[in-house]
Amino acid sequence: QLVESGGDLVQPGGSLRLSCAVSGFTFKSYTMNWYRQAPGKERELVASISRITGNTNYADSVKGRFTISRDNAEITMYLQMNSLKPEDTAVYYCNRSPAPLRWGQGTQVTVSS
């Protein structure tokens, strides 16, 4: 199970920290990913963090502004989002790879003045 939280309405330039709580599988054995889906658009991969080394990868659109992290002891993943832009507005989801699970409800991030 995947439960995302932390979304909110924030002004451009603001920050948010999203959390992804997981259960039902061995968290530390999987790469974990953040995705987002804006209205009328396809779901896109935003950031990934590998299972052991913690290597990270980011979409070009968020590179330098977002930071993905994981706490294998707390079985939680995070996405620190800084310098938010209106185009970051979307529902944000987390999932694992390989073998992604059924999508959670996501958490809404709205960037607007």
N, C-alpha and C positions, 0 to 999 in steps of 0.2 A: 504494500500500500504506500502511496505517495501523498503527502499533504503539504501543500505550499501555503505560505503565509507571509505577511509583511507588506503587501501591496497597499497603496494609498494614493490620494490625490496630492501632487506636489508641484511646486512652481518650477519653471525652467531654471536650471542651474542647481537645483536641490539634490538631495541624496536620499536613498532608501536602502534598507538591507532586507533582502528576501531570505526566507528559510525554507528548507525542504526536509521534512521529517519522514523517515522511511521505516517500514517494518515488513517482516515476512520474508526477508532474504538477507544474505550475508553482505552487508553494505560494503565492507572493505574489499570485496572480491570483484567489484565492478567499477568501470569508469562511470562517472556521473555527469549529467549534462543539464544545462538550463536551455529552455526553448521559449519562444514567444510567438504569439499570434495576434496580429493587429486586425481590426475589422476589415473584412473583404480581402485579406491576404492569406497566403499559405503560412503554416507554422514553420518557423525557422530556428536553426540552431544558433544559440547566442554564445555559449561558453561550455567548455568541457574540462574535467579534471580527472587525471588517470588514477588508477586504483592504488598503486603502491608508491610511485615516485612523487605523485602529486603534480606531474607536469600539466600545464594548462594551455588551452587554446581558446582564441576568441574570434568572433566575427569581426571583420574590419570595421563595421559600423560602431562597435562598442570598445574596441581596443584602446587602452589608455584611460578609459573611464570606468569600466566594470572590472571587478575582481571576484573570481570564483574561489571558494575554499571549501574544505571538508573537515569534519571532526569525526574520525572513525570511532573514537571512544563514545561520543555522544550520538553517533549514527545520524548525523545531520549535515546537510550541505547548505552553503550560503552563497548569496550573490550580493556583493556590495556595489551599489550603483551610484556613481557620482556624476556631477555635471550633466544632469538629466536634460534631455531635449524633448520637445513635443513628439518627435518621431519615435521615441522610446515607448510611447503609449501602446499598451498591449496587455493581453493576459499572459502571464508568465507561468511556465510549467517546468517541472523537473522530471527526469527519467533516467534510467540506467542504460548502459550498452555493454555488451550485446544483449539481445533478448529483452527489449523494452517491455515494461508492464502496461497494463491499462492506464490511460491517462487519468490524473487526478482532476480536481475542480479548477486548479490554477488559482492565481492571485492577480487581481487587477491592478495595474499600474497606470495612472493617468497623470500626464505631465501637461499642465495648463496654467496659464495666468488668470 
